[in-house]
Amino acid sequence: MSERIQALHALRAFEVASRYGSFTRAAEELALTQGAVSHHIKTLESMFGCDLFERRGPKLRLTEHGRLLAQELKVGFKIIENACALLRQDRYGLRLKAPSTLTVRWLLRALDGFKRIDDNCSVQLSSVWMDIDTVDFYSEPYDCAILLGNGRFAADVESFKLFDEWLIPVCQPDYMTQAQPELADLRQCEFLHPSPDRRDWRRWLARMDALDISIDKGQVFDTLDQGISAAQQGLGISVVDLTLVSADLAAGRLATPFKHAVATGDGYYMAWLKSSPKARQMLKLREYLLSQVPPLAHKDIHYLYD
């Protein structure tokens, strides 16, 4: 039995080291010395009769045998974690990861309503800034996530689209003096960019066949929410997700000078592991969130697919 336990410790050390590609990082997470992690790996290599890592100076790379073992252990340790989670105090609560702008603009309000109708299922929300939305359920402490993407998830992940991303320019109602501005009028505007790579303006202008309009100028932000806030203050014109500014448009805090919304092909997806013991709670949350998505019924907006 002692040998089996030691083997389990060694497998855990290998799984963490394979994730980080570093014995040092693995030692920090497991509260071990680097030498102890190295010893565990050598024990496994001796047990299996093959190398698990290629050692090239300070860098570690998995061998083919190591990659196969790491892949299976990642799933196996998650199953163990899920089994232990069932005995924790909050058996029905959900740990949810979501991007910061979605949280501020829609999700917080929706979750407050969910709490009112189902106080048996608590949701612990972590609002996270992500340039590209991702989650790793095997290494991050979340049961589910809402992410902006194309919907292509791993085979072991269940996902469901909540709503599509539609990009449209917005500004303060009196920012543009023209009653019916032309695309060429954008050249006189201050561009507000919700991301450092300026990808959203580029996608919208491409669909409008207006890539000759330079987007090199203007203020660059880290989040969509910052671009929306700047537009509300009259500092320029930003391109945003139509669903996330529905309340601002209805209240007259923002206006859409150009009436074309462009579908990017991406959407906001709720995702979780198919093996999760909390799938029933997540299905309940998903159904409620779907009921809270604002309808795309904005006056005079033309919807174009990218």
C-alpha beads as a LAMMPS data file, in Angstrom:
LAMMPS data file: protein, C-alpha beads

306 atoms
305 bonds

1 atom types
1 bond types

-500.0 500.0 xlo xhi
-500.0 500.0 ylo yhi
-500.0 500.0 zlo zhi

Masses

1 110.0

Atoms # bond

1 1 1 0.000 0.000 0.000
2 1 1 2.867 2.378 0.839
3 1 1 4.349 1.877 -2.642
4 1 1 0.964 2.619 -4.242
5 1 1 0.650 5.874 -2.300
6 1 1 4.155 6.908 -3.281
7 1 1 3.320 6.163 -6.911
8 1 1 0.230 8.384 -6.632
9 1 1 2.365 11.238 -5.267
10 1 1 4.797 10.732 -8.153
11 1 1 1.991 10.786 -10.718
12 1 1 0.654 14.020 -9.243
13 1 1 4.111 15.592 -9.374
14 1 1 4.440 14.538 -13.021
15 1 1 0.992 15.904 -13.941
16 1 1 1.763 19.323 -12.460
17 1 1 5.249 19.424 -14.008
18 1 1 3.807 18.503 -17.407
19 1 1 1.316 21.349 -17.148
20 1 1 3.957 23.976 -16.381
21 1 1 6.886 22.453 -18.248
22 1 1 8.930 23.193 -15.142
23 1 1 10.025 21.239 -12.063
24 1 1 10.426 24.542 -10.202
25 1 1 6.833 25.648 -10.818
26 1 1 5.563 22.180 -9.929
27 1 1 7.535 22.246 -6.686
28 1 1 6.014 25.617 -5.769
29 1 1 2.448 24.402 -6.353
30 1 1 2.959 21.137 -4.468
31 1 1 5.021 22.676 -1.613
32 1 1 7.935 20.367 -2.404
33 1 1 11.563 20.901 -3.247
34 1 1 12.644 20.831 -6.868
35 1 1 14.767 17.788 -6.014
36 1 1 11.720 15.938 -4.694
37 1 1 9.807 16.574 -7.922
38 1 1 12.789 15.418 -9.970
39 1 1 13.007 12.267 -7.832
40 1 1 9.307 11.531 -8.429
41 1 1 9.786 11.831 -12.202
42 1 1 12.818 9.524 -12.153
43 1 1 10.802 7.002 -10.126
44 1 1 8.065 6.958 -12.767
45 1 1 10.552 6.716 -15.646
46 1 1 12.163 3.736 -13.933
47 1 1 8.741 2.164 -13.279
48 1 1 7.572 2.580 -16.896
49 1 1 10.926 1.986 -18.541
50 1 1 10.804 5.111 -20.709
51 1 1 11.613 8.830 -20.605
52 1 1 8.739 11.173 -19.845
53 1 1 10.580 14.452 -20.483
54 1 1 13.227 15.611 -22.918
55 1 1 15.690 17.717 -20.983
56 1 1 17.250 20.485 -23.068
57 1 1 19.017 22.807 -20.679
58 1 1 16.497 24.595 -18.434
59 1 1 13.573 23.723 -20.726
60 1 1 11.468 20.570 -20.420
61 1 1 9.474 19.008 -23.214
62 1 1 7.210 15.991 -22.940
63 1 1 8.148 12.913 -24.885
64 1 1 5.386 11.098 -26.754
65 1 1 5.022 8.691 -23.807
66 1 1 4.944 11.644 -21.440
67 1 1 2.291 13.428 -23.488
68 1 1 -0.010 10.398 -23.460
69 1 1 0.413 9.916 -19.715
70 1 1 -0.145 13.616 -18.971
71 1 1 -3.308 13.646 -21.067
72 1 1 -4.878 10.767 -19.140
73 1 1 -3.722 11.963 -15.717
74 1 1 -5.230 15.392 -16.352
75 1 1 -8.642 13.750 -16.709
76 1 1 -8.056 11.305 -13.866
77 1 1 -7.114 13.903 -11.272
78 1 1 -10.099 16.031 -12.299
79 1 1 -12.387 13.054 -11.610
80 1 1 -10.836 12.711 -8.163
81 1 1 -11.287 16.436 -7.523
82 1 1 -14.944 16.257 -8.559
83 1 1 -15.542 13.294 -6.251
84 1 1 -14.073 15.226 -3.322
85 1 1 -16.103 18.314 -4.248
86 1 1 -19.303 16.384 -3.590
87 1 1 -18.395 16.175 0.094
88 1 1 -17.582 19.838 0.513
89 1 1 -19.959 22.147 2.338
90 1 1 -21.356 23.850 -0.774
91 1 1 -22.321 20.867 -2.906
92 1 1 -24.653 22.834 -5.154
93 1 1 -22.768 26.098 -5.639
94 1 1 -21.131 26.951 -8.946
95 1 1 -17.779 28.629 -9.514
96 1 1 -18.151 30.672 -12.695
97 1 1 -15.466 32.388 -14.769
98 1 1 -16.502 35.216 -17.091
99 1 1 -14.875 38.129 -18.957
100 1 1 -14.969 41.478 -17.183
101 1 1 -17.048 43.496 -19.691
102 1 1 -19.730 40.801 -19.951
103 1 1 -19.864 40.752 -16.163
104 1 1 -20.340 44.498 -15.770
105 1 1 -22.670 44.990 -18.723
106 1 1 -25.002 42.010 -18.329
107 1 1 -24.018 39.068 -16.157
108 1 1 -24.109 40.660 -12.688
109 1 1 -27.683 41.802 -13.195
110 1 1 -28.703 38.426 -14.600
111 1 1 -27.129 36.524 -11.700
112 1 1 -28.883 38.743 -9.196
113 1 1 -32.182 37.653 -10.708
114 1 1 -31.106 33.997 -10.659
115 1 1 -30.337 34.271 -6.948
116 1 1 -33.856 35.539 -6.319
117 1 1 -35.539 32.582 -7.997
118 1 1 -33.161 29.824 -6.804
119 1 1 -31.376 30.415 -3.505
120 1 1 -30.331 26.746 -3.350
121 1 1 -27.766 27.207 -6.124
122 1 1 -25.228 29.893 -5.310
123 1 1 -22.928 31.250 -8.018
124 1 1 -19.444 32.450 -7.097
125 1 1 -18.456 34.685 -10.003
126 1 1 -14.862 35.471 -10.914
127 1 1 -14.660 38.377 -13.346
128 1 1 -11.406 38.003 -15.268
129 1 1 -9.720 40.165 -17.894
130 1 1 -8.850 38.001 -20.905
131 1 1 -7.597 39.332 -24.217
132 1 1 -8.592 35.992 -25.735
133 1 1 -11.218 34.167 -23.675
134 1 1 -10.011 30.764 -22.445
135 1 1 -10.503 28.334 -19.577
136 1 1 -8.736 25.158 -18.460
137 1 1 -11.081 23.279 -16.152
138 1 1 -8.280 20.923 -15.142
139 1 1 -5.970 23.601 -13.751
140 1 1 -8.339 26.499 -12.944
141 1 1 -10.788 26.427 -9.987
142 1 1 -14.020 26.791 -11.973
143 1 1 -17.038 24.565 -12.570
144 1 1 -18.189 26.522 -15.618
145 1 1 -17.305 29.544 -17.711
146 1 1 -18.891 32.007 -20.119
147 1 1 -16.483 32.812 -22.940
148 1 1 -16.479 34.745 -26.191
149 1 1 -15.356 32.501 -29.012
150 1 1 -16.244 30.384 -32.024
151 1 1 -17.780 27.533 -30.024
152 1 1 -15.096 24.983 -30.837
153 1 1 -14.331 23.364 -27.479
154 1 1 -12.571 20.142 -26.525
155 1 1 -14.500 16.877 -26.838
156 1 1 -14.895 16.575 -23.068
157 1 1 -16.508 20.023 -22.736
158 1 1 -20.247 20.688 -22.919
159 1 1 -21.104 24.103 -24.378
160 1 1 -24.136 26.136 -25.331
161 1 1 -24.345 29.505 -27.080
162 1 1 -26.082 32.240 -25.109
163 1 1 -25.960 34.923 -27.802
164 1 1 -24.031 36.039 -30.896
165 1 1 -21.563 38.899 -31.067
166 1 1 -22.773 41.784 -33.270
167 1 1 -20.381 44.696 -33.706
168 1 1 -21.669 48.237 -34.234
169 1 1 -20.181 51.735 -33.764
170 1 1 -21.590 53.834 -30.894
171 1 1 -20.999 57.325 -29.576
172 1 1 -22.611 59.974 -27.405
173 1 1 -25.898 61.068 -29.059
174 1 1 -24.594 64.541 -29.958
175 1 1 -21.020 63.494 -30.843
176 1 1 -21.609 63.459 -34.621
177 1 1 -23.264 66.596 -35.974
178 1 1 -24.454 65.014 -39.238
179 1 1 -28.033 63.757 -39.169
180 1 1 -27.167 60.891 -41.511
181 1 1 -23.375 60.512 -41.539
182 1 1 -21.482 58.779 -44.331
183 1 1 -18.684 56.297 -43.718
184 1 1 -16.223 58.928 -44.950
185 1 1 -17.200 61.087 -41.956
186 1 1 -15.426 58.589 -39.707
187 1 1 -12.140 60.112 -40.851
188 1 1 -12.959 63.188 -38.766
189 1 1 -13.774 61.138 -35.650
190 1 1 -11.613 60.047 -32.748
191 1 1 -11.487 56.247 -32.852
192 1 1 -11.829 54.376 -29.560
193 1 1 -10.342 50.869 -29.692
194 1 1 -11.620 48.231 -27.202
195 1 1 -8.515 46.064 -27.682
196 1 1 -4.830 46.769 -28.366
197 1 1 -4.895 44.973 -31.734
198 1 1 -7.843 47.144 -32.921
199 1 1 -9.462 43.997 -34.314
200 1 1 -13.109 45.035 -33.772
201 1 1 -12.926 48.206 -35.867
202 1 1 -11.033 46.281 -38.533
203 1 1 -13.733 43.583 -38.706
204 1 1 -16.573 46.098 -38.920
205 1 1 -14.896 48.233 -41.586
206 1 1 -13.987 45.160 -43.622
207 1 1 -17.633 44.121 -43.798
208 1 1 -18.542 47.668 -44.846
209 1 1 -15.866 47.600 -47.614
210 1 1 -14.214 50.594 -45.969
211 1 1 -10.741 49.378 -45.058
212 1 1 -9.342 52.481 -46.769
213 1 1 -10.345 54.379 -43.613
214 1 1 -7.289 54.409 -41.369
215 1 1 -7.743 53.171 -37.796
216 1 1 -4.177 53.886 -36.718
217 1 1 -5.206 56.900 -34.668
218 1 1 -7.288 56.993 -31.510
219 1 1 -7.208 55.838 -27.909
220 1 1 -6.528 52.151 -27.269
221 1 1 -8.091 50.353 -24.297
222 1 1 -7.775 46.946 -22.688
223 1 1 -11.503 46.194 -22.449
224 1 1 -14.748 46.755 -24.289
225 1 1 -16.199 48.382 -21.182
226 1 1 -13.510 51.085 -21.199
227 1 1 -14.303 51.898 -24.831
228 1 1 -18.018 52.131 -24.025
229 1 1 -17.357 54.438 -21.078
230 1 1 -15.169 56.721 -23.190
231 1 1 -17.849 56.898 -25.891
232 1 1 -20.471 57.836 -23.278
233 1 1 -18.230 60.719 -22.190
234 1 1 -18.110 62.073 -25.734
235 1 1 -14.434 61.255 -26.227
236 1 1 -14.882 59.519 -29.568
237 1 1 -16.635 56.674 -31.346
238 1 1 -16.182 53.046 -30.312
239 1 1 -17.217 49.750 -31.865
240 1 1 -19.034 47.500 -29.398
241 1 1 -21.112 44.379 -28.956
242 1 1 -24.722 45.410 -29.614
243 1 1 -26.206 43.119 -26.949
244 1 1 -23.966 44.523 -24.233
245 1 1 -25.048 48.143 -24.861
246 1 1 -28.773 47.469 -25.238
247 1 1 -29.583 49.192 -21.946
248 1 1 -27.435 52.225 -22.831
249 1 1 -29.121 52.611 -26.218
250 1 1 -32.596 52.309 -24.696
251 1 1 -31.751 54.938 -22.056
252 1 1 -30.282 57.346 -24.632
253 1 1 -26.774 57.262 -23.160
254 1 1 -25.402 56.035 -26.491
255 1 1 -26.428 56.310 -30.130
256 1 1 -25.697 54.260 -33.269
257 1 1 -24.760 56.757 -36.031
258 1 1 -24.246 53.908 -38.522
259 1 1 -27.093 51.427 -38.681
260 1 1 -25.228 48.282 -39.657
261 1 1 -24.447 45.581 -37.094
262 1 1 -21.923 42.977 -38.238
263 1 1 -21.948 39.376 -37.013
264 1 1 -18.386 38.231 -36.358
265 1 1 -19.175 34.518 -36.213
266 1 1 -18.258 34.494 -32.530
267 1 1 -20.639 34.308 -29.618
268 1 1 -20.817 34.022 -25.851
269 1 1 -20.846 30.367 -24.817
270 1 1 -21.456 28.773 -21.441
271 1 1 -19.171 25.762 -21.036
272 1 1 -18.428 23.044 -18.462
273 1 1 -16.907 19.582 -18.301
274 1 1 -19.245 16.800 -19.388
275 1 1 -18.067 14.776 -16.382
276 1 1 -18.973 17.496 -13.882
277 1 1 -21.113 16.330 -10.946
278 1 1 -22.871 19.710 -11.030
279 1 1 -24.264 19.439 -14.553
280 1 1 -27.870 19.693 -13.312
281 1 1 -27.199 23.051 -11.631
282 1 1 -25.414 24.346 -14.709
283 1 1 -28.301 23.417 -16.983
284 1 1 -30.625 25.333 -14.670
285 1 1 -28.340 28.391 -14.768
286 1 1 -28.029 28.153 -18.542
287 1 1 -31.794 28.177 -19.039
288 1 1 -32.178 31.218 -16.807
289 1 1 -29.395 33.147 -18.546
290 1 1 -30.950 32.428 -21.932
291 1 1 -34.158 34.042 -20.686
292 1 1 -32.224 37.193 -19.752
293 1 1 -30.581 37.890 -23.134
294 1 1 -31.911 41.211 -24.510
295 1 1 -33.725 40.818 -27.846
296 1 1 -32.076 42.247 -30.955
297 1 1 -35.001 44.494 -31.782
298 1 1 -33.273 47.842 -32.186
299 1 1 -34.959 50.351 -34.477
300 1 1 -33.504 50.770 -37.982
301 1 1 -30.547 48.397 -37.401
302 1 1 -29.521 46.246 -40.364
303 1 1 -27.900 42.951 -39.436
304 1 1 -25.068 41.765 -41.671
305 1 1 -23.143 38.509 -41.485
306 1 1 -19.368 38.724 -41.715

Bonds

1 1 1 2
2 1 2 3
3 1 3 4
4 1 4 5
5 1 5 6
6 1 6 7
7 1 7 8
8 1 8 9
9 1 9 10
10 1 10 11
11 1 11 12
12 1 12 13
13 1 13 14
14 1 14 15
15 1 15 16
16 1 16 17
17 1 17 18
18 1 18 19
19 1 19 20
20 1 20 21
21 1 21 22
22 1 22 23
23 1 23 24
24 1 24 25
25 1 25 26
26 1 26 27
27 1 27 28
28 1 28 29
29 1 29 30
30 1 30 31
31 1 31 32
32 1 32 33
33 1 33 34
34 1 34 35
35 1 35 36
36 1 36 37
37 1 37 38
38 1 38 39
39 1 39 40
40 1 40 41
41 1 41 42
42 1 42 43
43 1 43 44
44 1 44 45
45 1 45 46
46 1 46 47
47 1 47 48
48 1 48 49
49 1 49 50
50 1 50 51
51 1 51 52
52 1 52 53
53 1 53 54
54 1 54 55
55 1 55 56
56 1 56 57
57 1 57 58
58 1 58 59
59 1 59 60
60 1 60 61
61 1 61 62
62 1 62 63
63 1 63 64
64 1 64 65
65 1 65 66
66 1 66 67
67 1 67 68
68 1 68 69
69 1 69 70
70 1 70 71
71 1 71 72
72 1 72 73
73 1 73 74
74 1 74 75
75 1 75 76
76 1 76 77
77 1 77 78
78 1 78 79
79 1 79 80
80 1 80 81
81 1 81 82
82 1 82 83
83 1 83 84
84 1 84 85
85 1 85 86
86 1 86 87
87 1 87 88
88 1 88 89
89 1 89 90
90 1 90 91
91 1 91 92
92 1 92 93
93 1 93 94
94 1 94 95
95 1 95 96
96 1 96 97
97 1 97 98
98 1 98 99
99 1 99 100
100 1 100 101
101 1 101 102
102 1 102 103
103 1 103 104
104 1 104 105
105 1 105 106
106 1 106 107
107 1 107 108
108 1 108 109
109 1 109 110
110 1 110 111
111 1 111 112
112 1 112 113
113 1 113 114
114 1 114 115
115 1 115 116
116 1 116 117
117 1 117 118
118 1 118 119
119 1 119 120
120 1 120 121
121 1 121 122
122 1 122 123
123 1 123 124
124 1 124 125
125 1 125 126
126 1 126 127
127 1 127 128
128 1 128 129
129 1 129 130
130 1 130 131
131 1 131 132
132 1 132 133
133 1 133 134
134 1 134 135
135 1 135 136
136 1 136 137
137 1 137 138
138 1 138 139
139 1 139 140
140 1 140 141
141 1 141 142
142 1 142 143
143 1 143 144
144 1 144 145
145 1 145 146
146 1 146 147
147 1 147 148
148 1 148 149
149 1 149 150
150 1 150 151
151 1 151 152
152 1 152 153
153 1 153 154
154 1 154 155
155 1 155 156
156 1 156 157
157 1 157 158
158 1 158 159
159 1 159 160
160 1 160 161
161 1 161 162
162 1 162 163
163 1 163 164
164 1 164 165
165 1 165 166
166 1 166 167
167 1 167 168
168 1 168 169
169 1 169 170
170 1 170 171
171 1 171 172
172 1 172 173
173 1 173 174
174 1 174 175
175 1 175 176
176 1 176 177
177 1 177 178
178 1 178 179
179 1 179 180
180 1 180 181
181 1 181 182
182 1 182 183
183 1 183 184
184 1 184 185
185 1 185 186
186 1 186 187
187 1 187 188
188 1 188 189
189 1 189 190
190 1 190 191
191 1 191 192
192 1 192 193
193 1 193 194
194 1 194 195
195 1 195 196
196 1 196 197
197 1 197 198
198 1 198 199
199 1 199 200
200 1 200 201
201 1 201 202
202 1 202 203
203 1 203 204
204 1 204 205
205 1 205 206
206 1 206 207
207 1 207 208
208 1 208 209
209 1 209 210
210 1 210 211
211 1 211 212
212 1 212 213
213 1 213 214
214 1 214 215
215 1 215 216
216 1 216 217
217 1 217 218
218 1 218 219
219 1 219 220
220 1 220 221
221 1 221 222
222 1 222 223
223 1 223 224
224 1 224 225
225 1 225 226
226 1 226 227
227 1 227 228
228 1 228 229
229 1 229 230
230 1 230 231
231 1 231 232
232 1 232 233
233 1 233 234
234 1 234 235
235 1 235 236
236 1 236 237
237 1 237 238
238 1 238 239
239 1 239 240
240 1 240 241
241 1 241 242
242 1 242 243
243 1 243 244
244 1 244 245
245 1 245 246
246 1 246 247
247 1 247 248
248 1 248 249
249 1 249 250
250 1 250 251
251 1 251 252
252 1 252 253
253 1 253 254
254 1 254 255
255 1 255 256
256 1 256 257
257 1 257 258
258 1 258 259
259 1 259 260
260 1 260 261
261 1 261 262
262 1 262 263
263 1 263 264
264 1 264 265
265 1 265 266
266 1 266 267
267 1 267 268
268 1 268 269
269 1 269 270
270 1 270 271
271 1 271 272
272 1 272 273
273 1 273 274
274 1 274 275
275 1 275 276
276 1 276 277
277 1 277 278
278 1 278 279
279 1 279 280
280 1 280 281
281 1 281 282
282 1 282 283
283 1 283 284
284 1 284 285
285 1 285 286
286 1 286 287
287 1 287 288
288 1 288 289
289 1 289 290
290 1 290 291
291 1 291 292
292 1 292 293
293 1 293 294
294 1 294 295
295 1 295 296
296 1 296 297
297 1 297 298
298 1 298 299
299 1 299 300
300 1 300 301
301 1 301 302
302 1 302 303
303 1 303 304
304 1 304 305
305 1 305 306
